Amino acid sequence: MKRNKNTSSLVFFIFVIVAAFTMFAIISVEARKHHNYKKNKHNYNKHQKDKSHGNGNHNAPTPAPAPAPAPGSLPHYGSYPTQSTIFDILSFGAKGDGVSDDSQALVDAWKAACKVPRATIKIPAEIKFLIKPITLQGPCMPHLVLQIDGTVLAPPEVSSWPKSNLFQWFNFKWVHDFTIQGPGTVNGQGSDWWTPSNIYFIQKKSKHVPYMKPTALRFYASYNVTVRDIEIINSPQCHLKFDNSKGIKVNNITISSPENSPNTDGIHLQNTQDVEIQHSNIATGDDCISIQTGCSNIHVHHINCGPGHGISVGGLGKDKSVACVKYDQIIGSYTVQPIHLACSDKVPCLDVDLIDIQLKPSLGQRSSQQALCWNSYGKSQAPLVPSSIDYCLRRDIGGSVKRTARSHEHVC
């Protein structure tokens, strides 16, 4: 009996110790939680207070985290952020002193802008940039603009041109929905190319014969191109050329070179369709506008032409091509012949319109007043100066020529 009583007392004593230990553990855990909560709350409040004081606004909300950069974003160039649509060539390393070679800066700006819709490559005003022969190649994102506000200069000496780049200075290749606009100047500095003694010296020194001379601006296999509000001067040869292109608009440009500069056509078209050239001044040593084989649906109007060789159409009718050319309100002067339409013997030029053409001989020039329209059909409308333009074109009486052309798929 006494042994059972001692056993019960021992069990009760152990139970009390376990209960006390458990209670102490619970109280310690709760105390630590409370301490940590107060500490974290204090630190949070202090952080928010310091942040508010730092922003100068005690009630400023916590800003959202910065978004992650978009995948495949363009690299950063100069002072322009990647989301900008303006690409100034000064930000790509151009010196702009008219002496240093800024070609690579322009190429780099082109490559960056080419990837951005509605981007503008900027050549800033009142600065001269020396650009060696380059190719600016597409296709690019739509509505790319080359904004020429300053002046771009070609290499001034024949000897400084690479042998492999004698066809053109600026070569625009495979560009679509593209615009060049001013009011800047493209200066070909071509006088060295016009002097026979200089060419002979280069031939003798370099042992290569530069039979060809560079065109200032050439477009190849390009579509929906606009050139407006710029000045193109002193090209070594042709100033502006479109080849294998379509959907061309030229508006309010000035093209000029000396009257005695050889083969310096203003605008040259070849294998190009759907062209409008308007409200421009062209004064060169050769044709104001030259249209060659493979061209159709050409509208030329409100042009001041001269001095120069006048209006020239040559080689049309080849490659199953016909003219469909309309000249309207062309005034100025000429040095050789006012109109020269030399179409193919086999396939005539059709739908040629000569309306309000007034071209007078240049002063001091013994020029022919006889217009030439070989195998060319269309209509003329006064005023026409010289008067030979009025009876230059043939009349397709009864439409037999057009029916014959249509039967052979020679249509515009």
C-alpha positions, 0 to 999 in steps of 0.5 A: 500500500505504501509502495503504491502511494510512493509510485503515484507521487513520483508520476505526479511529480514527473507530470508537473515537470513536463507541463512546466517545461512545455509552458516555458517553451511556448512562452519563449517561442511567442516572445521571439515571434513578437520581438522579430515582428516588432523589429521587422516592422521598425525596419520597414517603417524606417525604410519607408520613411527614409525613402519618402524623405529621399524622394522629397515626397512623404506620400509617394507610392512605391514604384512598380519594378522596371520591366524586363528588356524586350528580347532582341532589342537593338544595341545602344548607339551613342546618346540615342536610346534603343526605342528612338526612331532618330539615328543621327550619324554623329552618334555613330562616330561621324566627324562632320569636318568634311575631310575625315571619312564618315562612310562607316558611321553612315553605314552603321546608322543605316543598319540600325535604322533598317530594323526599326519601323518609321526610322529616320537617318539624320544628316544634320544641318550646317555640317559637311560629311565626306562619304566614300562609295557605299551600298545601303541595302534593304530590305528594311522595315517600312517607311525608312527616311534618309533626312539630309539637312547638311551636305554630303561630299564625294571624294574630290579626286579621281585617284581616291575612288576605289577601282571596284566602285566606279559605277555609283557613289550612293548605291541603294539596293532592294529598298522599299517604302523609302524616302530621301528628303532635304533640304540638304545637298548631295555634292558629287565634286565631279570636276576632276572627272570632267577634265580629259588631262586628269583622266589621262594622268590617272590612267597612266599612273594607275594603269587602269582605265576608268571608262565609266564614271560614277552616278551620284545616287543610284537605285536598283530593284527598289519600289515605292521610292520618293526623292524630294526637296534635296539638291544634287550637284556636280555628279561625275556622271549621271546625277540620279538613276533608277534601274529595275525599279517601280513606283518612283516619285521625284518632287521639288528637287534641284539638279545642277552641274556646269553646261560643259560637264560631259554626260551629266544627265539629270535623271536617268530611267532604265527598266523602270515603271510607274514614275512621276517627276514633278516641280523640279529644276534640272540644269546639266551638261547632258539630258535633263531627263533620259528614259531608256529601254524597259520604261513605261508609264512615265509622267514628267511635268512642271520641270525647268529644264536647261541648260542641257540637251533637252528631253531624251528617250532612247532605246524604248521598244526593246525587251517588249517595252513601250513608252507611255510617257507624258511630258507636261509643262516643260520650260527652259533651254537646250544646247543640242536638240529640244526633243530626242525620242529614238524608239525601236524600229521593231516596236514603236513608242505609244501614248507619248504626250507632249503638252506645253513644251517650251525649250529655247536654244541656250545663248551662244549655242548653235543648236538644232531646232528640229525635234526628233521623234523616231517611230513615236506615236502620240499627241502634242498640244500647244504651246510648243516651242520650237514649233517642230515639236508640234509635228514630231509625233506620228498620229495613230490613225484608226488605232492600227499601231496600238492594235498591233502592239497589243496583239504582241503584248506590247502594252503599258 
